[in-house]
Structures are given as C-alpha cells and as structure tokens.
Amino acid sequence: MITANDLKGIMAMMPAFTTKDGDRPDAEDTVNTAELTRAVDQIIRDGGANVITTTGSFGEFHTLLWEEHKKLIEATIAAVKKRVPVFIGCTNLNPREAMRQARFAQEAGADGLLLGVPFYYQATVDNAVQFYHDIADAFPKLGVMIYHNPTHHRVTIPVGAFKKITQKTNIVGMKDSHRTPLQFIELMNTVKGKISVFVNQTQAYPYVMLGAAGCWSFNVWMGPSPVMRLRDACHAQDWETAKQICLDLDGVGKVGPNIGNLSWRENVFKLSVNEAGYCTAGPLRAPWRIVPQEVIDNSKKIAAYWKTLCERYPAEQLAKSA
C-alpha cells in the first residue's frame, strides 16, 4: 500500500481531456483518451509529475457522466503504467456514491483516492472526519488523500481534527492551500510522517521549509518546467530561487483583468492549457456554453505569460542543476 513517504514533489492536477464536440449538452462520450494518454505520458517522461491526480475541480468531476468517469479512470491508470502514484478523484454529493466510484477506482488499479467532503449541505467537522474514517475503513488497501477545499466543499477542517484523522494509517495525503504559516506549523506537528501535505505552487516557499511534501499545480499542463525548477530548488534548499519562482508563478493570477466569478477563474486555466500548446485539454463541458470574450482573452494572456516562464526556467537548465 502507498504511504506518505511515497508522495512528494509535484502533484499534477489533471484536466478531464475533452473531445472536440464535448461541449455539446447532449454529448455522452466526451473523454479524449488519445490526448489524455499522450499528455500523461509526456508529462511523466518530462519529469513534471511525481503524482497524478484526477477529477478535482480543474479535473471537471462535476461535469462528467459516470460512464465517462470510468473511461477516464481506466485511461489514466493505463497511461501512467505505475511510473508515479495515481489518485482518482471520487468527490461526490453523498458518501455512498463516493464509495461506489472508489470501488471502481480500486478495481482499475488506482493507488489512492482524492476525496473532498460531500458538499450539498454543509458538513460538520465531526461528520467530515467520520467520512474520511469510513472511506479509509472501506478501502484499507488504498491511500486516501484529503481534498481540502473549503471554498467549494464549505467546511474547514481545523488542525485539531487531524489528531483523530491520523488514527487511520491509510489516510496518507492532503491537497491544501488554506492554512496560515502558524497553522501549518501546528498541522505538521500532528501529521508529519503520517500525511504528506501538498500546497499550492505559489506557497512552496515557505511551506516546503515548514514541512510540506510538495506542491500541487494544474498550470503544469501548460508546460511543467517552471514548477519543476521550483521543486528542485526546494529540494536543494535554494530558498532564494524558490522564493523568486513563487513570485513569478503568482503573476499568473495577475495577468489581464479580474474576471470575477470563481467558476470562470478556474475554467480560464483549461482554456489557457489549449493556448499554451503543451497539450490539448479541449473545450469546456456544459454548462459552460457561453464563454465571455474577456475569459477567452484572459486565457490567451495567461498562456503567453506562462510561455515566458518556460523560457525563463527551461527544462535544459534543470538537467544542468540536477
């Protein structure tokens, strides 16, 4: 079984690659497995993913039919070929559906599950903890990664709750970006050696200094070399370089006008992937049928900015500094 020690570096949050006609509201088979396979293989060979995770918010779990979700699970596991750990997102409105999806992921050969708390009604902290315990008990051979997203899942799991969460030894990871430095220090005092915590790419400095195992990124699908350089700088404890790269990565969110709506701020990055050219994530799925021009314009500006970062932090530089 996978452990916390197996999880470190860059966690690549994968898009749910869409077919060309996948934006139709009546489409029923929208997963572009050919491009998924090519892109996953490329990012692993390039060294841009130490962990692959699927179907989070950027991974569009909320827009997939169950048959499509199954197709994506099987294609992702087949493409990875056990080269890096694969965590399958099974977040859902209720625990029973999450467990149904988790059973399929286990049978397909996943290493673990990426799971947010069921979110239609706001959960209490006690029920959020119980949810993770129930999943851990039901799937003792799978690693469980907590998908901590208070904005979408509407519950903040406090640091104090991790004393109980860590009682289950197969809860081995967490995707998180919602702690102050002092809270993060307290968190690491509780989970160190038990749960590997991945923070947002812009938080790698200073949070890796404080014990984070690595960072999560969906920008890597525009070209992974800037985040690879950040990972390697942190590994080498070159904190000045890591700090500068984090500042540069933070510039991604400052390109173009503020487009306001949270859903557009997330969807614009999938369109940016298409513009950057490293891989083709495909069109947005319904209900995102009418895309404002400012979102399209922003996606092009973000892709152009990212390309400048790839030039500033190229892959060949990594080979020299390794």
C-alpha positions in Angstrom: 0.0 0.0 0.0 1.1 3.5 -0.7 2.4 5.6 2.2 3.1 9.2 2.9 6.7 8.7 2.2 5.8 7.8 -1.4 4.2 11.2 -2.0 6.3 14.3 -2.7 7.3 16.8 -5.4 4.8 18.0 -8.0 1.2 16.7 -7.8 -0.2 17.4 -11.3 -3.9 18.1 -11.2 -5.1 16.6 -14.5 -7.8 18.1 -16.8 -10.5 15.8 -17.9 -9.4 15.9 -21.6 -12.5 16.8 -23.7 -13.3 15.6 -27.2 -13.8 18.3 -29.9 -17.6 18.0 -29.6 -17.6 17.5 -25.9 -19.1 21.0 -25.2 -22.5 19.8 -26.5 -25.1 19.5 -23.8 -26.3 16.2 -25.2 -22.8 14.7 -25.6 -22.4 11.4 -23.8 -18.8 10.3 -24.6 -16.6 13.3 -24.2 -13.3 11.9 -22.8 -10.5 12.3 -25.3 -8.5 9.2 -24.3 -5.9 9.6 -27.1 -4.8 13.0 -25.9 -5.1 12.1 -22.3 -2.7 9.1 -22.9 -0.3 11.2 -24.9 -0.2 14.1 -22.4 0.1 12.0 -19.3 2.9 10.0 -20.8 4.7 13.2 -21.9 4.4 15.0 -18.5 5.8 11.9 -16.7 8.6 11.5 -19.2 9.5 15.2 -18.9 9.7 14.9 -15.1 6.8 17.2 -14.5 4.6 15.0 -12.4 5.6 13.0 -9.3 1.9 12.3 -8.5 -1.0 12.3 -10.9 -4.5 13.2 -9.6 -7.7 13.3 -11.5 -11.2 14.8 -11.3 -10.8 17.6 -8.8 -12.3 21.0 -9.6 -9.9 21.6 -12.5 -10.5 18.0 -13.4 -14.2 18.7 -14.0 -15.6 15.8 -11.9 -18.8 17.9 -11.7 -19.4 17.8 -15.5 -18.7 14.1 -16.2 -21.2 11.3 -16.6 -20.4 8.2 -14.6 -19.6 6.2 -17.8 -17.2 9.0 -18.8 -15.6 9.0 -15.3 -15.0 5.3 -15.6 -13.4 5.7 -19.0 -11.2 8.5 -17.7 -10.1 6.3 -14.7 -9.1 3.4 -16.8 -7.3 5.5 -19.4 -5.3 7.4 -16.8 -4.2 4.3 -14.9 -3.2 2.7 -18.2 -1.3 5.8 -19.3 0.7 6.1 -16.1 1.8 2.5 -16.1 2.8 2.5 -12.4 5.5 5.1 -13.0 4.1 7.5 -10.4 1.3 7.2 -7.9 -2.2 7.8 -9.3 -5.0 9.2 -7.1 -8.5 9.1 -8.5 -10.9 11.9 -7.6 -14.2 10.5 -6.2 -15.7 13.6 -4.6 -19.5 13.5 -4.7 -22.7 14.7 -3.1 -23.0 11.7 -0.8 -20.7 9.1 0.7 -22.4 6.1 -0.9 -21.7 7.4 -4.4 -18.2 8.3 -3.5 -17.7 4.7 -2.3 -19.2 3.3 -5.5 -16.7 5.3 -7.5 -13.9 4.4 -5.2 -14.6 0.7 -5.7 -14.3 1.1 -9.4 -11.0 3.0 -9.0 -9.6 0.3 -6.8 -10.6 -2.5 -9.2 -9.0 -0.4 -12.1 -5.6 -0.3 -10.2 -5.5 3.1 -8.6 -3.0 3.8 -5.9 -5.4 6.0 -4.0 -8.4 8.3 -3.8 -8.6 12.1 -3.9 -11.7 12.9 -1.8 -13.5 16.1 -0.8 -16.2 16.1 1.8 -19.8 15.6 0.4 -20.9 19.2 0.0 -24.5 19.8 -1.0 -25.3 20.5 2.7 -22.5 21.9 4.8 -20.9 19.1 6.8 -20.0 19.5 10.5 -16.3 18.9 11.3 -17.2 15.7 13.1 -19.0 14.3 10.1 -16.2 15.3 7.8 -13.8 13.3 9.9 -16.2 10.4 10.1 -16.5 10.5 6.3 -12.7 10.0 5.9 -12.7 7.3 8.5 -15.5 5.5 6.7 -13.6 5.6 3.4 -10.4 4.5 5.0 -12.1 1.6 6.6 -13.9 0.6 3.5 -10.7 0.7 1.3 -7.8 -0.4 3.6 -5.5 -1.1 0.6 -5.9 2.3 -1.0 -4.2 5.5 0.1 -6.7 8.3 0.9 -5.8 11.9 0.1 -7.9 14.6 1.7 -9.1 17.2 -0.8 -9.4 20.2 1.5 -11.2 22.9 -0.4 -13.4 25.0 2.0 -14.5 27.3 -0.8 -16.2 24.5 -2.7 -16.9 22.0 0.0 -18.0 24.6 2.6 -16.2 23.1 5.6 -12.8 24.0 7.0 -11.1 21.0 8.7 -9.3 22.5 11.7 -5.8 21.5 12.7 -7.1 19.9 15.8 -9.2 17.4 13.9 -6.1 15.8 12.5 -5.3 14.0 15.7 -8.3 11.9 15.0 -8.0 11.7 11.2 -4.4 10.3 11.5 -5.7 7.3 13.5 -6.3 5.7 10.1 -3.0 4.8 8.7 -4.1 4.7 5.1 -5.0 8.4 5.1 -1.7 9.4 3.6 -2.0 12.8 1.8 -3.8 16.1 1.6 -4.2 18.8 -1.0 -4.5 22.0 0.9 -3.9 25.8 0.5 -5.9 27.2 3.4 -3.5 27.5 6.4 -1.6 30.4 7.7 2.1 29.7 8.4 1.5 29.2 12.1 -1.5 26.9 11.4 0.7 25.0 9.0 3.4 24.5 11.6 0.8 23.2 14.0 -0.5 20.9 11.3 2.9 19.5 10.6 3.5 18.8 14.3 0.4 16.5 14.1 0.7 14.8 10.7 4.5 14.7 10.0 5.4 11.2 8.8 1.7 10.3 8.5 0.2 12.6 5.9 2.1 14.3 3.1 0.7 17.8 2.5 0.7 19.4 -0.9 0.3 23.2 -1.0 -0.4 25.5 -4.0 2.6 26.0 -6.2 2.8 29.7 -5.1 3.1 28.5 -1.5 6.0 26.1 -2.0 8.1 28.9 -0.5 8.0 28.9 2.5 5.7 26.0 3.2 8.2 23.3 2.0 10.6 24.8 4.5 7.9 24.2 7.1 7.3 20.5 6.1 5.1 20.4 3.0 5.9 17.4 0.8 5.5 19.4 -2.4 3.1 21.5 -4.3 0.0 20.9 -6.5 -0.4 22.5 -9.9 -2.7 22.5 -12.8 -0.5 25.1 -14.6 2.0 22.3 -15.3 -0.2 21.2 -18.2 0.8 24.4 -20.0 4.4 23.2 -19.7 6.0 21.9 -16.5 9.5 23.3 -16.4 8.8 26.4 -14.1 7.2 24.2 -11.5 10.0 21.5 -11.9 12.6 24.2 -11.3 10.7 25.3 -8.1 10.5 21.7 -6.9 14.2 21.2 -7.5 15.1 24.5 -5.8 13.1 23.4 -2.7 14.8 20.0 -2.7 18.2 21.7 -2.9 17.1 24.2 -0.2 17.9 27.0 -2.6 15.3 29.2 -0.9 16.1 32.4 -2.7 15.5 30.8 -6.1 12.3 29.1 -4.8 11.1 32.5 -3.5 11.6 34.2 -6.8 9.9 31.4 -8.8 6.9 31.6 -6.4 6.7 35.3 -7.1 6.8 34.7 -10.8 4.1 31.9 -10.6 1.9 34.3 -8.6 2.0 36.6 -11.6 -0.2 34.1 -13.5 -3.2 35.3 -11.4 -2.4 38.9 -12.1 -2.5 38.7 -15.9 -5.3 40.5 -17.5 -8.5 41.9 -15.9 -10.1 40.4 -12.8 -12.9 38.2 -14.4 -14.7 37.9 -11.1 -16.8 34.8 -11.0 -14.9 31.9 -9.3 -16.1 29.4 -11.9 -14.6 31.5 -14.7 -11.3 31.9 -12.8 -11.0 28.1 -12.7 -12.3 27.4 -16.3 -10.0 30.0 -17.8 -7.0 27.9 -17.0 -8.3 25.0 -19.0 -8.6 27.3 -22.0 -5.1 28.5 -21.2 -3.8 25.0 -21.5 -5.2 24.8 -25.0 -3.5 28.1 -25.9 -0.1 27.2 -24.4 0.3 24.2 -26.7 1.9 21.6 -24.3 -1.3 19.6 -24.6 -4.9 20.0 -25.6 -7.4 19.9 -22.8 -10.3 20.5 -25.1 -13.4 22.7 -24.8 -15.3 23.4 -21.6 -18.1 21.0 -21.0 -21.7 22.1 -20.3 -23.0 24.1 -18.5 -20.2 26.4 -19.6 -21.7 27.0 -23.0 -21.5 30.8 -23.3 -17.9 31.9 -22.7 -17.4 35.7 -22.3 -14.8 37.2 -24.6 -12.9 38.6 -21.6 -12.4 35.0 -20.4 -11.1 33.9 -23.8 -8.8 36.9 -23.9 -7.5 36.2 -20.4 -6.8 32.6 -21.3 -4.5 33.8 -24.1 -2.7 36.3 -21.9 -2.1 33.6 -19.2 -0.7 31.2 -21.8 1.6 33.9 -23.2 2.8 34.7 -19.7 3.4 31.1 -18.9 5.5 30.7 -22.0 7.7 33.4 -20.8 8.2 31.5 -17.5 9.1 28.4 -19.5 11.7 30.4 -21.3 13.0 31.8 -18.0 13.1 28.3 -16.4 13.7 25.9 -19.2 14.0 22.1 -18.9 17.6 22.1 -20.1 18.5 24.3 -17.1 17.2 21.6 -14.8 19.5 19.0 -16.2 22.5 21.2 -15.5 21.4 22.0 -12.0 20.3 18.4 -11.0 
